[in-house]
Amino acid sequence: MDLDLSRLMLKQLRLVRESGVAAEVVRRRVDGPGITAHHEAGHAVIGYHYSFVIKSIEIGRNAEAEAASGMAEGRFSAGNTLIDFGNDDPHGPYVSLKAEAIACQQFAGHIASTFFAPDVSVTLAKSDYESARDVLLQYGRPTGKRRDLERYVEELEKRTASLVEKHWQVVNALAKDLVQRTKLPGRRATAIVEMHYQGVRPPPLWRSPLG
């Protein structure tokens, strides 16, 4: 992992440790299924929050990851959440709003797994960070210098952590069902999220009132 990504992930871990949710979680070492399931559930729930479509979620075994992380053989240590971001291409300033929503959805996996296991170092989210940063660099607000990008990322991490905390009951319910079934079609995952989601989803801010 390169230095920049490592530093950002450490910032995120500190952010989650300081959150009120962490105090509600039993601080103990947990096995792979719970961590991975909460990671994928975090992606799905925050994707739903931003009006993206959950297509499927699954967790499974990754022998290489198990060996690297020390997880017990046969535990779930890999996962995938397929999200449809839609083809509503925004224009002008609305482009950055959708980019930020996508970035938050990417950050949500690592944040949710760290909420679930605050005393376990989870460092398997490098690809999520790279995807989020690529989206922000290409479509987000112009940042100029590297430190500006890091501040931008940290701002969105805080936003995502707040959302995960607010919808923790939803993330937890979805993760529990995922551990039992290992694979959820989009329809079932969405039904679980809708059952536990509090309030009304905000309309997609990137959809210009001019169409």
Summary of the structure (lengths in Angstrom):
residues: 211
radius of gyration: 16.6
end to end distance: 41.4
largest distance: 54.3
contacts: 671
relative contact order: 0.20
helix: 61%
strand: 9%
